[in-house]
Structure formats: C-alpha cells, structure tokens
Amino acid sequence: MILSRGWSLFLVAVGVFNWAIWPRFSLAIWDDARAWTGRVGHSSPTSFLLVHAVLVITAVVVGTIVGVLGVRGFLVDRRVRTARSVVAAQPEPSRR
C-alpha cells in the first residue's frame, strides 16, 4: 500500500505534534506535587507519576513510529512521482 502525499504529511505532523507536546507535559507532571510523596524530585514517586510516565513514553514511541511511517510514505510517493515523470518525458518509440 502506498500512502498519498497528503496522508504522509499528516502522519509526519502527528509525529511532530507528539514530540512537541508530550515532553512538555512530562515536565508538568514531574513538577506536580501529586507525583511525589514528599519534596518534588527528592522523594519516592507515586503511582500518579508512574502512570503518566508510561503514558508519555507510549505516546512518544507511537508518535515516532507514526512519524517515521509518514516520512517513508512521503519518500515513496516522491519516488513514484519522479519515476512517472521520467517515463512521461521519454519519447515514444517509433512504430514502423
């Protein structure tokens, strides 16, 4: 299956979105008082932090996979378009 250029760019955008949003979200969770049993970063993590860490890691991994698929789809689409233009530019063989 070959993705269209539009869908490929959409997948790349989803991957970039995941990389832009989730790391910032993880910083907010880290600084949240509910994430720690005592002082932030100096005490034991709570299940709140652990659950959100799993969520962030999963989202970034899925975002990376989706972004890579989008890039690969875009490159395949570009190769197909280039091959079509090369074939279209070649003169027709003369028939005798």
Phi and psi in degrees as GROMACS dihedral restraints (atoms count N, CA, C in turn):
[ dihedral_restraints ]
;  ai    aj    ak    al  type     phi  dphi    fc
    3     4     5     6     1  -109.5    20    10
    4     5     6     7     1   127.1    20    10
    6     7     8     9     1   -77.5    20    10
    7     8     9    10     1   146.7    20    10
    9    10    11    12     1   -73.5    20    10
   10    11    12    13     1   165.2    20    10
   12    13    14    15     1   -61.1    20    10
   13    14    15    16     1   -40.4    20    10
   15    16    17    18     1   -62.9    20    10
   16    17    18    19     1   -46.9    20    10
   18    19    20    21     1   -66.6    20    10
   19    20    21    22     1   -36.4    20    10
   21    22    23    24     1   -62.9    20    10
   22    23    24    25     1   -45.0    20    10
   24    25    26    27     1   -66.0    20    10
   25    26    27    28     1   -34.8    20    10
   27    28    29    30     1   -61.9    20    10
   28    29    30    31     1   -44.7    20    10
   30    31    32    33     1   -64.6    20    10
   31    32    33    34     1   -38.6    20    10
   33    34    35    36     1   -62.8    20    10
   34    35    36    37     1   -42.9    20    10
   36    37    38    39     1   -62.6    20    10
   37    38    39    40     1   -39.0    20    10
   39    40    41    42     1   -63.9    20    10
   40    41    42    43     1   -42.1    20    10
   42    43    44    45     1   -62.7    20    10
   43    44    45    46     1   -44.1    20    10
   45    46    47    48     1   -64.4    20    10
   46    47    48    49     1   -41.4    20    10
   48    49    50    51     1   -58.0    20    10
   49    50    51    52     1   -47.0    20    10
   51    52    53    54     1   -61.3    20    10
   52    53    54    55     1   -40.4    20    10
   54    55    56    57     1   -72.2    20    10
   55    56    57    58     1   -26.4    20    10
   57    58    59    60     1   -81.3    20    10
   58    59    60    61     1   -36.0    20    10
   60    61    62    63     1   -88.9    20    10
   61    62    63    64     1   -50.8    20    10
   63    64    65    66     1   -66.4    20    10
   64    65    66    67     1   -40.0    20    10
   66    67    68    69     1   -60.9    20    10
   67    68    69    70     1   -38.8    20    10
   69    70    71    72     1   -65.7    20    10
   70    71    72    73     1   -39.8    20    10
   72    73    74    75     1   -61.6    20    10
   73    74    75    76     1   -39.6    20    10
   75    76    77    78     1   -64.6    20    10
   76    77    78    79     1   -34.5    20    10
   78    79    80    81     1   -65.2    20    10
   79    80    81    82     1   -39.2    20    10
   81    82    83    84     1   -65.1    20    10
   82    83    84    85     1   -40.0    20    10
   84    85    86    87     1   -66.2    20    10
   85    86    87    88     1   -42.7    20    10
   87    88    89    90     1   -57.8    20    10
   88    89    90    91     1   -41.3    20    10
   90    91    92    93     1   -82.0    20    10
   91    92    93    94     1    -5.9    20    10
   93    94    95    96     1   -74.6    20    10
   94    95    96    97     1   133.9    20    10
   96    97    98    99     1   -63.9    20    10
   97    98    99   100     1   -26.2    20    10
   99   100   101   102     1   -70.4    20    10
  100   101   102   103     1   -14.0    20    10
  102   103   104   105     1   -81.9    20    10
  103   104   105   106     1   -11.9    20    10
  105   106   107   108     1  -132.0    20    10
  106   107   108   109     1   151.5    20    10
  108   109   110   111     1   -80.0    20    10
  109   110   111   112     1   -19.0    20    10
  111   112   113   114     1  -140.7    20    10
  112   113   114   115     1  -127.9    20    10
  114   115   116   117     1   -66.6    20    10
  115   116   117   118     1   143.9    20    10
  117   118   119   120     1   -62.5    20    10
  118   119   120   121     1   123.6    20    10
  120   121   122   123     1    81.6    20    10
  121   122   123   124     1    -7.8    20    10
  123   124   125   126     1  -118.4    20    10
  124   125   126   127     1     4.7    20    10
  126   127   128   129     1  -129.7    20    10
  127   128   129   130     1  -173.9    20    10
  129   130   131   132     1   -74.2    20    10
  130   131   132   133     1   141.3    20    10
  132   133   134   135     1   -72.6    20    10
  133   134   135   136     1   150.3    20    10
  135   136   137   138     1   -96.7    20    10
  136   137   138   139     1   173.6    20    10
  138   139   140   141     1   -63.4    20    10
  139   140   141   142     1   -27.4    20    10
  141   142   143   144     1   -56.4    20    10
  142   143   144   145     1   -47.5    20    10
  144   145   146   147     1   -68.0    20    10
  145   146   147   148     1   -43.9    20    10
  147   148   149   150     1   -64.5    20    10
  148   149   150   151     1   -43.2    20    10
  150   151   152   153     1   -63.2    20    10
  151   152   153   154     1   -43.5    20    10
  153   154   155   156     1   -70.7    20    10
  154   155   156   157     1   -30.5    20    10
  156   157   158   159     1   -64.2    20    10
  157   158   159   160     1   -43.1    20    10
  159   160   161   162     1   -63.0    20    10
  160   161   162   163     1   -42.0    20    10
  162   163   164   165     1   -60.9    20    10
  163   164   165   166     1   -47.2    20    10
  165   166   167   168     1   -65.2    20    10
  166   167   168   169     1   -45.5    20    10
  168   169   170   171     1   -61.7    20    10
  169   170   171   172     1   -44.5    20    10
  171   172   173   174     1   -62.2    20    10
  172   173   174   175     1   -44.5    20    10
  174   175   176   177     1   -64.1    20    10
  175   176   177   178     1   -39.7    20    10
  177   178   179   180     1   -69.7    20    10
  178   179   180   181     1   -39.8    20    10
  180   181   182   183     1   -64.4    20    10
  181   182   183   184     1   -47.0    20    10
  183   184   185   186     1   -63.6    20    10
  184   185   186   187     1   -41.5    20    10
  186   187   188   189     1   -61.1    20    10
  187   188   189   190     1   -38.2    20    10
  189   190   191   192     1   -65.5    20    10
  190   191   192   193     1   -45.5    20    10
  192   193   194   195     1   -61.4    20    10
  193   194   195   196     1   -45.9    20    10
  195   196   197   198     1   -63.9    20    10
  196   197   198   199     1   -42.4    20    10
  198   199   200   201     1   -63.2    20    10
  199   200   201   202     1   -41.7    20    10
  201   202   203   204     1   -64.4    20    10
  202   203   204   205     1   -41.9    20    10
  204   205   206   207     1   -61.3    20    10
  205   206   207   208     1   -38.9    20    10
  207   208   209   210     1   -64.2    20    10
  208   209   210   211     1   -43.3    20    10
  210   211   212   213     1   -63.6    20    10
  211   212   213   214     1   -44.7    20    10
  213   214   215   216     1   -63.3    20    10
  214   215   216   217     1   -41.3    20    10
  216   217   218   219     1   -62.9    20    10
  217   218   219   220     1   -40.0    20    10
  219   220   221   222     1   -63.9    20    10
  220   221   222   223     1   -43.6    20    10
  222   223   224   225     1   -65.6    20    10
  223   224   225   226     1   -39.7    20    10
  225   226   227   228     1   -64.7    20    10
  226   227   228   229     1   -43.2    20    10
  228   229   230   231     1   -61.4    20    10
  229   230   231   232     1   -40.2    20    10
  231   232   233   234     1   -64.7    20    10
  232   233   234   235     1   -41.8    20    10
  234   235   236   237     1   -64.1    20    10
  235   236   237   238     1   -41.5    20    10
  237   238   239   240     1   -64.0    20    10
  238   239   240   241     1   -43.7    20    10
  240   241   242   243     1   -63.8    20    10
  241   242   243   244     1   -40.0    20    10
  243   244   245   246     1   -64.9    20    10
  244   245   246   247     1   -43.3    20    10
  246   247   248   249     1   -63.3    20    10
  247   248   249   250     1   -39.9    20    10
  249   250   251   252     1   -64.8    20    10
  250   251   252   253     1   -40.0    20    10
  252   253   254   255     1   -70.4    20    10
  253   254   255   256     1   -32.9    20    10
  255   256   257   258     1   -67.7    20    10
  256   257   258   259     1   -43.2    20    10
  258   259   260   261     1   -65.1    20    10
  259   260   261   262     1   -40.1    20    10
  261   262   263   264     1   -68.5    20    10
  262   263   264   265     1   -28.5    20    10
  264   265   266   267     1   -80.5    20    10
  265   266   267   268     1   -17.4    20    10
  267   268   269   270     1   -74.6    20    10
  268   269   270   271     1   138.1    20    10
  270   271   272   273     1   -69.8    20    10
  271   272   273   274     1   150.3    20    10
  273   274   275   276     1   -67.6    20    10
  274   275   276   277     1   138.1    20    10
  276   277   278   279     1   -67.3    20    10
  277   278   279   280     1   139.9    20    10
  279   280   281   282     1   -73.1    20    10
  280   281   282   283     1   139.8    20    10
  282   283   284   285     1  -107.1    20    10
  283   284   285   286     1   132.4    20    10
